[in-house]
Amino acid sequence: MQTSISRLKNAKRIVIKVGTSTLTYSTGRIHLRRIELLARTLSDLCHEGREIVLVTSGAVGVGMSKIGLSEKPKTTREKQATSAIGQSELMSIYGKLFSEYGCDVAQILLTKDVIENEQRKQNAITTFNTLLEWGIVPIVNENDAISSEEIEFGDNDTLSAMVATLINADLLIILSDIDGLYSADPHKSEDARLIDEIDEVTDELFKIAGSAGTNRGTGGMHTKLIAAKKATEAGINMVITNGQKPSVIYDILEGKQTGTLFKGQIKTTN
């Protein structure tokens, strides 16, 4: 346990993923106070000398709010157009709030083919590394405006794990509307308990994960377990926790028990 906590305390390169349900109210409108707290926390961590990458959902949700849609677009063309509207609005908000706390941000939009093409993958790594060298916070989202089924990550939980692996991060934190992984569905079972630490992502965990998600987001615990499997197999620690109070990130880095920790697998050399 102490070893796990120590590794979190010493994490320098950190990927933080925030979901749509954390960034917006149940009305679908942008949750400005929460985003402001997130920007303040991440800026403070940058000032401390940590390298921060933010993987953000919310473009479609913000776009829906902007043009008055009450339900998520169902067709690809509607999703792409709504994302294009919301993406510029979301980056404008992030840019303004981060700058108030002395941090600059840069936008990186990815599709899966970037990861699968070696030259484009190396270009992406170089861009991330340069921005982090300069103390700039890369803000990452899937490029929904041009994506197709063949090149989609499918959800930003998976995207965040891919980014963490791509840049060789020390820690991935997924901020969600849930406290972590429970032993059973807490809405249905009084015996459900929050699991503090997980050594390995197994098939049994997927069985208890369910397929939750909100009307505003795409993810559920199932997608978070997929992300955990990808991250931990690459040796990266991952924490799922409730993002209602973004300052919870401080608790994680101070070694306090928060959410569910998935331990990065220690790689052995032959």
C-alpha positions as a Markdown table, in Angstrom:
| # | Residue | x | y | z |
|---|---|---|---|---|
| 1 | Met | 0.0 | 0.0 | 0.0 |
| 2 | Gln | 2.8 | 2.4 | 1.0 |
| 3 | Thr | 4.6 | 1.7 | -2.3 |
| 4 | Ser | 1.4 | 2.5 | -4.3 |
| 5 | Ile | 0.9 | 5.8 | -2.4 |
| 6 | Ser | 4.5 | 6.7 | -2.8 |
| 7 | Arg | 4.3 | 6.2 | -6.6 |
| 8 | Leu | 1.3 | 8.5 | -6.8 |
| 9 | Lys | 3.0 | 11.2 | -4.7 |
| 10 | Asn | 6.0 | 11.2 | -7.0 |
| 11 | Ala | 4.0 | 11.3 | -10.2 |
| 12 | Lys | 5.3 | 14.0 | -12.5 |
| 13 | Arg | 3.6 | 13.5 | -15.8 |
| 14 | Ile | -0.1 | 13.2 | -15.2 |
| 15 | Val | -3.1 | 12.7 | -17.5 |
| 16 | Ile | -6.5 | 13.8 | -16.2 |
| 17 | Lys | -9.7 | 12.9 | -17.9 |
| 18 | Val | -12.9 | 14.7 | -17.2 |
| 19 | Gly | -16.3 | 13.5 | -18.4 |
| 20 | Thr | -19.3 | 15.4 | -19.8 |
| 21 | Ser | -21.4 | 14.6 | -16.7 |
| 22 | Thr | -18.7 | 16.3 | -14.6 |
| 23 | Leu | -18.4 | 19.4 | -16.9 |
| 24 | Thr | -22.2 | 20.0 | -17.3 |
| 25 | Tyr | -25.3 | 20.3 | -15.1 |
| 26 | Ser | -28.2 | 17.9 | -15.5 |
| 27 | Thr | -29.7 | 20.6 | -17.7 |
| 28 | Gly | -26.9 | 20.1 | -20.2 |
| 29 | Arg | -25.5 | 23.6 | -19.6 |
| 30 | Ile | -21.8 | 24.1 | -18.8 |
| 31 | His | -20.8 | 23.9 | -15.1 |
| 32 | Leu | -18.6 | 27.0 | -15.0 |
| 33 | Arg | -17.8 | 26.8 | -11.3 |
| 34 | Arg | -16.5 | 23.3 | -11.6 |
| 35 | Ile | -14.5 | 24.0 | -14.7 |
| 36 | Glu | -13.0 | 27.0 | -12.9 |
| 37 | Leu | -12.0 | 24.9 | -10.0 |
| 38 | Leu | -10.5 | 22.3 | -12.3 |
| 39 | Ala | -8.5 | 25.0 | -14.2 |
| 40 | Arg | -7.2 | 26.4 | -10.8 |
| 41 | Thr | -6.2 | 23.0 | -9.5 |
| 42 | Leu | -4.4 | 21.9 | -12.7 |
| 43 | Ser | -2.7 | 25.3 | -13.1 |
| 44 | Asp | -1.4 | 25.0 | -9.5 |
| 45 | Leu | 0.0 | 21.6 | -10.2 |
| 46 | Cys | 1.8 | 23.0 | -13.2 |
| 47 | His | 3.3 | 25.7 | -11.0 |
| 48 | Glu | 4.5 | 23.0 | -8.7 |
| 49 | Gly | 6.5 | 21.5 | -11.6 |
| 50 | Arg | 4.2 | 18.7 | -12.7 |
| 51 | Glu | 3.4 | 18.1 | -16.3 |
| 52 | Ile | -0.3 | 18.0 | -16.9 |
| 53 | Val | -2.4 | 16.8 | -19.9 |
| 54 | Leu | -6.2 | 17.2 | -19.8 |
| 55 | Val | -8.4 | 14.9 | -21.8 |
| 56 | Thr | -11.8 | 16.5 | -21.9 |
| 57 | Ser | -15.2 | 15.4 | -23.0 |
| 58 | Gly | -18.0 | 17.9 | -23.3 |
| 59 | Ala | -17.7 | 19.3 | -26.9 |
| 60 | Val | -21.0 | 17.6 | -28.0 |
| 61 | Gly | -22.6 | 18.6 | -24.7 |
| 62 | Val | -21.6 | 22.2 | -24.9 |
| 63 | Gly | -22.6 | 22.3 | -28.6 |
| 64 | Met | -26.0 | 20.8 | -27.7 |
| 65 | Ser | -26.5 | 23.6 | -25.1 |
| 66 | Lys | -25.3 | 26.2 | -27.6 |
| 67 | Ile | -28.0 | 25.4 | -30.2 |
| 68 | Gly | -30.7 | 24.2 | -27.8 |
| 69 | Leu | -30.7 | 20.5 | -28.3 |
| 70 | Ser | -32.3 | 18.5 | -25.5 |
| 71 | Glu | -31.1 | 15.0 | -26.6 |
| 72 | Lys | -27.8 | 13.8 | -27.9 |
| 73 | Pro | -27.5 | 13.8 | -31.7 |
| 74 | Lys | -28.1 | 10.3 | -33.2 |
| 75 | Thr | -26.7 | 10.7 | -36.7 |
| 76 | Thr | -23.0 | 11.0 | -37.5 |
| 77 | Arg | -23.5 | 14.3 | -39.3 |
| 78 | Glu | -25.4 | 15.8 | -36.4 |
| 79 | Lys | -22.8 | 14.6 | -33.9 |
| 80 | Gln | -20.0 | 16.0 | -36.0 |
| 81 | Ala | -21.6 | 19.4 | -36.5 |
| 82 | Thr | -22.6 | 19.7 | -32.8 |
| 83 | Ser | -19.1 | 18.8 | -31.8 |
| 84 | Ala | -17.6 | 21.5 | -34.1 |
| 85 | Ile | -19.8 | 24.1 | -32.5 |
| 86 | Gly | -19.1 | 23.0 | -28.9 |
| 87 | Gln | -15.3 | 22.4 | -29.4 |
| 88 | Ser | -14.5 | 26.1 | -30.0 |
| 89 | Glu | -16.7 | 27.2 | -27.2 |
| 90 | Leu | -15.2 | 24.7 | -24.8 |
| 91 | Met | -11.6 | 25.7 | -25.7 |
| 92 | Ser | -12.5 | 29.4 | -25.3 |
| 93 | Ile | -13.7 | 28.7 | -21.7 |
| 94 | Tyr | -10.6 | 26.6 | -20.9 |
| 95 | Gly | -8.3 | 29.2 | -22.4 |
| 96 | Lys | -9.8 | 32.0 | -20.4 |
| 97 | Leu | -9.9 | 30.2 | -17.1 |
| 98 | Phe | -6.4 | 28.7 | -17.3 |
| 99 | Ser | -4.9 | 32.1 | -18.2 |
| 100 | Glu | -6.4 | 33.6 | -15.1 |
| 101 | Tyr | -4.1 | 31.2 | -13.1 |
| 102 | Gly | -1.0 | 31.8 | -15.2 |
| 103 | Cys | -1.2 | 28.8 | -17.5 |
| 104 | Asp | -1.4 | 28.6 | -21.3 |
| 105 | Val | -3.2 | 25.8 | -23.0 |
| 106 | Ala | -3.0 | 24.1 | -26.4 |
| 107 | Gln | -5.6 | 22.1 | -28.3 |
| 108 | Ile | -4.9 | 18.6 | -29.6 |
| 109 | Leu | -7.6 | 16.7 | -31.5 |
| 110 | Leu | -6.9 | 13.0 | -32.1 |
| 111 | Thr | -8.3 | 10.2 | -34.1 |
| 112 | Lys | -7.3 | 6.5 | -33.7 |
| 113 | Asp | -5.4 | 6.5 | -37.0 |
| 114 | Val | -2.9 | 8.9 | -35.5 |
| 115 | Ile | -2.0 | 6.2 | -32.9 |
| 116 | Glu | -1.9 | 3.5 | -35.6 |
| 117 | Asn | 0.3 | 5.3 | -38.1 |
| 118 | Glu | 3.9 | 5.3 | -36.8 |
| 119 | Gln | 4.9 | 8.6 | -38.4 |
| 120 | Arg | 1.8 | 10.5 | -37.2 |
| 121 | Lys | 2.2 | 8.8 | -33.8 |
| 122 | Gln | 5.8 | 10.1 | -33.4 |
| 123 | Asn | 4.6 | 13.6 | -34.5 |
| 124 | Ala | 2.0 | 13.5 | -31.8 |
| 125 | Ile | 4.5 | 12.4 | -29.2 |
| 126 | Thr | 6.9 | 15.2 | -30.2 |
| 127 | Thr | 4.1 | 17.8 | -30.0 |
| 128 | Phe | 3.1 | 16.6 | -26.5 |
| 129 | Asn | 6.7 | 16.6 | -25.3 |
| 130 | Thr | 7.4 | 20.1 | -26.6 |
| 131 | Leu | 4.3 | 21.6 | -25.1 |
| 132 | Leu | 5.0 | 20.0 | -21.7 |
| 133 | Glu | 8.6 | 21.2 | -21.9 |
| 134 | Trp | 7.2 | 24.7 | -22.4 |
| 135 | Gly | 4.9 | 24.4 | -19.4 |
| 136 | Ile | 1.8 | 24.4 | -21.5 |
| 137 | Val | -1.2 | 22.2 | -20.8 |
| 138 | Pro | -2.3 | 20.2 | -23.8 |
| 139 | Ile | -6.1 | 19.8 | -23.9 |
| 140 | Val | -7.1 | 16.7 | -25.8 |
| 141 | Asn | -10.3 | 15.5 | -27.3 |
| 142 | Glu | -11.3 | 13.1 | -30.0 |
| 143 | Asn | -11.7 | 14.9 | -33.4 |
| 144 | Asp | -15.4 | 14.2 | -33.6 |
| 145 | Ala | -15.9 | 16.7 | -36.4 |
| 146 | Ile | -14.1 | 14.5 | -38.9 |
| 147 | Ser | -14.2 | 11.1 | -37.2 |
| 148 | Ser | -15.8 | 8.0 | -38.6 |
| 149 | Glu | -16.4 | 4.6 | -37.1 |
| 150 | Glu | -13.1 | 3.3 | -38.4 |
| 151 | Ile | -11.0 | 6.0 | -36.7 |
| 152 | Glu | -13.0 | 6.6 | -33.5 |
| 153 | Phe | -11.7 | 5.8 | -30.1 |
| 154 | Gly | -15.4 | 5.5 | -29.1 |
| 155 | Asp | -15.1 | 7.2 | -25.8 |
| 156 | Asn | -12.7 | 9.5 | -23.9 |
| 157 | Asp | -11.9 | 6.9 | -21.2 |
| 158 | Thr | -10.2 | 4.9 | -23.9 |
| 159 | Leu | -8.7 | 8.0 | -25.4 |
| 160 | Ser | -7.2 | 9.1 | -22.0 |
| 161 | Ala | -5.5 | 5.6 | -21.6 |
| 162 | Met | -4.1 | 5.9 | -25.1 |
| 163 | Val | -2.7 | 9.3 | -24.4 |
| 164 | Ala | -1.2 | 8.3 | -21.1 |
| 165 | Thr | 0.5 | 5.3 | -22.8 |
| 166 | Leu | 1.6 | 7.5 | -25.8 |
| 167 | Ile | 3.4 | 10.0 | -23.6 |
| 168 | Asn | 4.6 | 7.5 | -21.0 |
| 169 | Ala | 2.7 | 9.2 | -18.1 |
| 170 | Asp | 3.2 | 8.3 | -14.5 |
| 171 | Leu | -0.5 | 8.5 | -13.6 |
| 172 | Leu | -3.9 | 8.6 | -15.2 |
| 173 | Ile | -6.8 | 10.1 | -13.2 |
| 174 | Ile | -10.4 | 9.7 | -14.4 |
| 175 | Leu | -12.8 | 12.2 | -12.9 |
| 176 | Ser | -16.3 | 11.0 | -13.2 |
| 177 | Asp | -19.7 | 11.2 | -11.5 |
| 178 | Ile | -19.0 | 8.0 | -9.5 |
| 179 | Asp | -16.8 | 7.5 | -6.5 |
| 180 | Gly | -14.9 | 4.5 | -8.0 |
| 181 | Leu | -15.5 | 0.8 | -8.6 |
| 182 | Tyr | -17.9 | -0.9 | -6.3 |
| 183 | Ser | -18.2 | -4.6 | -5.5 |
| 184 | Ala | -21.8 | -4.4 | -6.8 |
| 185 | Asp | -24.1 | -1.8 | -8.2 |
| 186 | Pro | -24.6 | 0.6 | -5.2 |
| 187 | His | -28.0 | 1.7 | -6.5 |
| 188 | Lys | -29.2 | -1.9 | -6.3 |
| 189 | Ser | -27.3 | -3.5 | -3.4 |
| 190 | Glu | -26.9 | -2.3 | 0.2 |
| 191 | Asp | -23.8 | -4.6 | 0.5 |
| 192 | Ala | -22.0 | -2.8 | -2.3 |
| 193 | Arg | -18.6 | -1.5 | -1.1 |
| 194 | Leu | -16.1 | 0.8 | -2.7 |
| 195 | Ile | -13.0 | -1.1 | -3.8 |
| 196 | Asp | -9.9 | 0.8 | -2.7 |
| 197 | Glu | -7.2 | -0.9 | -4.8 |
| 198 | Ile | -7.0 | -3.4 | -7.7 |
| 199 | Asp | -3.9 | -5.3 | -8.6 |
| 200 | Glu | -5.2 | -6.6 | -11.9 |
| 201 | Val | -8.2 | -5.9 | -14.2 |
| 202 | Thr | -9.9 | -9.3 | -14.6 |
| 203 | Asp | -12.9 | -10.6 | -16.4 |
| 204 | Glu | -14.7 | -10.8 | -13.0 |
| 205 | Leu | -14.4 | -7.0 | -12.7 |
| 206 | Phe | -16.1 | -6.5 | -16.0 |
| 207 | Lys | -19.0 | -8.7 | -14.9 |
| 208 | Ile | -19.7 | -6.4 | -11.9 |
| 209 | Ala | -19.0 | -3.1 | -13.8 |
| 210 | Gly | -22.4 | -2.9 | -15.6 |
| 211 | Ser | -22.8 | -0.5 | -18.6 |
| 212 | Ala | -23.8 | 2.7 | -17.0 |
| 213 | Gly | -23.6 | 6.1 | -18.6 |
| 214 | Thr | -25.6 | 9.3 | -18.6 |
| 215 | Asn | -27.7 | 11.0 | -21.2 |
| 216 | Arg | -24.9 | 13.5 | -21.7 |
| 217 | Gly | -21.9 | 11.2 | -21.8 |
| 218 | Thr | -20.8 | 8.0 | -23.5 |
| 219 | Gly | -18.9 | 6.3 | -20.8 |
| 220 | Gly | -19.7 | 4.0 | -18.0 |
| 221 | Met | -17.7 | 1.8 | -15.7 |
| 222 | His | -17.2 | -0.7 | -18.5 |
| 223 | Thr | -15.2 | 1.8 | -20.6 |
| 224 | Lys | -13.3 | 2.9 | -17.5 |
| 225 | Leu | -12.2 | -0.7 | -16.9 |
| 226 | Ile | -11.0 | -1.0 | -20.5 |
| 227 | Ala | -9.0 | 2.2 | -19.9 |
| 228 | Ala | -7.6 | 0.8 | -16.7 |
| 229 | Lys | -6.5 | -2.4 | -18.4 |
| 230 | Lys | -4.7 | -0.5 | -21.1 |
| 231 | Ala | -3.0 | 1.9 | -18.7 |
| 232 | Thr | -2.0 | -0.6 | -16.1 |
| 233 | Glu | -0.6 | -3.0 | -18.7 |
| 234 | Ala | 1.6 | -0.2 | -19.8 |
| 235 | Gly | 2.8 | 0.2 | -16.2 |
| 236 | Ile | 0.7 | 3.3 | -15.5 |
| 237 | Asn | -1.2 | 3.8 | -12.2 |
| 238 | Met | -4.8 | 4.9 | -12.7 |
| 239 | Val | -7.4 | 6.3 | -10.3 |
| 240 | Ile | -11.1 | 6.6 | -10.8 |
| 241 | Thr | -12.7 | 9.1 | -8.5 |
| 242 | Asn | -15.6 | 11.5 | -8.2 |
| 243 | Gly | -14.9 | 14.8 | -10.0 |
| 244 | Gln | -17.5 | 16.8 | -8.2 |
| 245 | Lys | -14.7 | 18.5 | -6.3 |
| 246 | Pro | -11.6 | 18.8 | -8.6 |
| 247 | Ser | -9.5 | 19.5 | -5.6 |
| 248 | Val | -9.7 | 15.7 | -5.0 |
| 249 | Ile | -6.6 | 15.6 | -7.3 |
| 250 | Tyr | -4.6 | 17.0 | -4.4 |
| 251 | Asp | -5.8 | 14.2 | -2.1 |
| 252 | Ile | -4.7 | 11.6 | -4.7 |
| 253 | Leu | -1.2 | 13.1 | -5.0 |
| 254 | Glu | -0.9 | 13.4 | -1.2 |
| 255 | Gly | -1.5 | 9.7 | -0.8 |
| 256 | Lys | -5.0 | 9.9 | 0.7 |
| 257 | Gln | -7.4 | 7.1 | 0.0 |
| 258 | Thr | -9.7 | 8.4 | -2.7 |
| 259 | Gly | -11.6 | 6.5 | -5.3 |
| 260 | Thr | -10.2 | 3.3 | -6.7 |
| 261 | Leu | -6.6 | 2.8 | -7.5 |
| 262 | Phe | -5.6 | 0.4 | -10.3 |
| 263 | Lys | -2.0 | -0.4 | -9.9 |
| 264 | Gly | 0.3 | -0.2 | -12.9 |
| 265 | Gln | 1.9 | -3.5 | -13.7 |
| 266 | Ile | 5.6 | -3.7 | -13.0 |
| 267 | Lys | 7.4 | -4.7 | -16.2 |
| 268 | Thr | 10.0 | -7.3 | -16.1 |
| 269 | Thr | 13.0 | -7.6 | -18.4 |
| 270 | Asn | 14.2 | -11.0 | -19.7 |
